[in-house]
Amino acid sequence: MPTLLIVDDDDAFREGLAETLADLGHQVVQAASGREALEQLSGAAPGAIFLDFRLPDMDGLAVLEAMRRQRPGDLPPVVMLTAYATSENTIGAMGLGAFEHLTKPVGRAAIAALLDTLFPAMEAAIAAPAGDGAFGDEAASGQARLLGASDAMRAVQKTLGRAAASDATVLITGETGTGKEVAARVLHAASQRRNGPFVAVNCAAIPHELLESELFGHARGAYTGAVQERAGLIAQADGGTVFLDEIGDMPALMQAKLLRVLQEREVMPLGASRPLPVDVRVVAATHRDLAAMVADSAFRNDLMYRLNVIPLRLPALRERSADIVPLAGHFLAQACALGGRSMRLSAAAQHLLAQHAWPGNVRELKNAIDRVCALAPSALIDAADFGFLLQPSDRAASPVSAELLDLPLAQAVEQVERALIVHALALAAGNRSDAARRLGISRQSLYTKLASLGIG
């Protein structure tokens, strides 16, 4: 059983805790001050440390901070003890990475329960090595990388390499969170334009009335407040790459102007009398089905074909399950480096991650790892720490019910469509543009369906 270190200047409490821990099968070493504790820690590390807040020479938090500096990355779990728990000392202890914060007196049952939580996890950590070296030097380079060794990602990487050798327009498709902007940056870095600028534009984030000026620039006096000429984002990317994210959200007028850029390699700033030549590579991305939008008259057919010279589809994370655990290990290593902690994923946690559907894809996985790295109390992250992934969805239950099976197909489809639209409008707080985006259809299509279904 691991040796435990008790740091407390109260002789009676320290001896009583030592006796309890010994009865539970552990060897115990003791220290009556912060200085003694740091000296003990300079040798072989104990399995865990029980540290009092009030010590004669140092504040308990100061001792914990000194311990972290003394053993960066491999400090054993620390249980803080206090007779006077406050929000300040509790938050301070947990912020410095304490495993637990207990209020004196502490009963035998509480100590036994704590040890049951602590040591099985520590033993599992030995058998469950961290995945932080999954991608080796590639991940450590600091440059944009499309990490993954699955067959699906290998195919993407090969296509990217071939596309980088040309200057053709690329259309990147894939669900939200699959890494479309990362792919665009990798493509730029591998191309002959790598020394030129990379300008990213989120077409959905810029109000439609401002998009023309942002993309194409404006001449002086083009509108009220345009006191000087301004180059647009496409012109700012001259000699490099312009990345047009969420191209499916671009309004019709801008689609026509973008088509001119692709055809003529020139932009017409707002209010200008003549176009400006530009030398840019256009990389566009969308999570929408542009072909369906073309059929729905929500996107220009000629623009889609101009954009889709080299198609690149990024697979959803569930389609490349072999990459999930290595990516989790990579993100964990990043989070630990920022937080100064050393953490591992248990076998159960790895299994849970591999089985999760990841509707938010790589972005959701990274956020989940960042969350548990910040909040998990132990150096070993277990499946229970990912409990939030198992919580019921915030979405309403599916509108499809057994009653629909008794209806004619057209009527059943209408009811399902009505329920989905009403639900999307509720989620969007009545904002029809947002509701259309959630449904994956154009605003005009939504208006048509609202009218046909009689939804006000």
Protein Blocks (a to p, Z undefined) as FASTA:
>chain_A
ZZdddddfblklmmmmmmmmmmnopacdddfbfklmmmmmmmccdfbdcddfbdfkbcfk
lmmmmmmmmmghiaccdddddfbdcfklmmmmmmnopabdcdddddfklmmmmmmmmmmm
mmmmmmmccfklmnmmmlmnopacdedjbfklmmmmmmmmmmmmpmcdcddeddehilpm
mmmmmmmmmmmklmmccddddfklpcfklmmmmmnopaehkaghiabccddfklmmgoia
cddehkllpcfklmmmmmmmmmnopacdehiabdcddddddddddfbdfklmmmnopacf
klmmmmmmpgcddddfklmmmlmmmmmmmmmmmmmmmnopacdddfklmmmmmmpgolnl
mmlmmmmmmmmmmmmmbfbdcfklmmmmmpccfbdcdfbdfklmmpcfklmmmmmmmmmm
mmmmmmnnopaklmmmmnopafklmmmmmmmnopZZ
